[in-house]
Amino acid sequence: MWTSHLLPAVAAVVAPLAGWALAEVALGAAPVVAYKDHVGLADGLETFINNPDYGRRVGVALRDRALRVLNLEHVDEEQLLMYRELLASK
């Protein structure tokens, strides 16, 4: 996928919405600026653009977290637990 080559090279990704696109960006170790307000967004982008080493560290930390949170075995276990709890409450 071409994005896997592009994402590690970007200064920052603006994420106005969550979802799978944000997960893909996280797995690509790109630093993310989540949409808050236009001033906060600009400040976040400026921080990453002016401090590329910091942006890379944030991106790597985000990737590590995404690998833990999006681990399919973990997700499956969490979903099974949720279904069992729901069924037990009936």
C-alpha positions as semicolon CSV with decimal commas, in nm:
position;residue;x (nm);y (nm);z (nm)
1;M;0,000;0,000;0,000
2;W;0,145;0,337;-0,100
3;T;0,042;0,500;0,227
4;S;0,282;0,278;0,422
5;H;0,568;0,456;0,243
6;L;0,420;0,803;0,272
7;L;0,310;0,815;0,636
8;P;0,653;0,785;0,799
9;A;0,767;1,086;0,596
10;V;0,490;1,332;0,687
11;A;0,533;1,607;0,946
12;A;0,181;1,554;1,084
13;V;-0,162;1,421;0,997
14;V;-0,477;1,619;1,073
15;A;-0,748;1,388;1,206
16;P;-1,086;1,563;1,210
17;L;-1,262;1,227;1,250
18;A;-1,177;0,896;1,409
19;G;-1,213;0,553;1,255
20;W;-1,006;0,313;1,052
21;A;-0,822;0,591;0,869
22;L;-0,690;0,712;1,203
23;A;-0,588;0,356;1,292
24;E;-0,395;0,328;0,965
25;V;-0,220;0,657;1,032
26;A;-0,131;0,541;1,384
27;L;0,011;0,214;1,252
28;G;0,218;0,419;1,007
29;A;0,382;0,596;1,303
30;A;0,276;0,940;1,181
31;P;0,220;1,212;1,440
32;V;-0,147;1,306;1,460
33;V;-0,314;1,635;1,543
34;A;-0,672;1,562;1,641
35;Y;-0,924;1,828;1,554
36;K;-1,023;2,041;1,852
37;D;-1,062;2,396;1,735
38;H;-0,883;2,585;1,462
39;V;-0,637;2,748;1,705
40;G;-0,553;2,420;1,879
41;L;-0,520;2,250;1,542
42;A;-0,279;2,516;1,415
43;D;-0,076;2,503;1,736
44;G;-0,045;2,125;1,716
45;L;0,062;2,133;1,354
46;E;0,313;2,408;1,423
47;T;0,464;2,204;1,707
48;F;0,521;1,900;1,486
49;I;0,648;2,103;1,190
50;N;0,893;2,299;1,402
51;N;1,005;1,994;1,603
52;P;1,033;1,698;1,363
53;D;1,220;1,482;1,616
54;Y;0,939;1,532;1,865
55;G;0,686;1,448;1,593
56;R;0,869;1,124;1,515
57;R;0,872;1,028;1,884
58;V;0,500;1,099;1,912
59;G;0,436;0,896;1,596
60;V;0,635;0,598;1,724
61;A;0,456;0,613;2,061
62;L;0,121;0,629;1,880
63;R;0,216;0,327;1,670
64;D;0,315;0,128;1,980
65;R;-0,017;0,212;2,144
66;A;-0,212;0,127;1,829
67;L;-0,040;-0,212;1,808
68;R;-0,151;-0,288;2,163
69;V;-0,506;-0,154;2,129
70;L;-0,575;-0,287;1,780
71;N;-0,428;-0,632;1,841
72;L;-0,685;-0,868;1,689
73;E;-0,646;-1,128;1,962
74;H;-0,703;-0,861;2,226
75;V;-1,002;-0,718;2,039
76;D;-1,154;-1,065;2,003
77;E;-1,108;-1,135;2,374
78;E;-1,265;-0,801;2,469
79;Q;-1,562;-0,857;2,240
80;L;-1,619;-1,209;2,372
81;L;-1,606;-1,081;2,728
82;M;-1,858;-0,809;2,644
83;Y;-2,097;-1,059;2,481
84;R;-2,067;-1,296;2,776
85;E;-2,146;-1,014;3,018
86;L;-2,446;-0,908;2,811
87;L;-2,579;-1,262;2,788
88;A;-2,524;-1,323;3,158
89;S;-2,733;-1,018;3,246
90;K;-3,041;-1,160;3,064
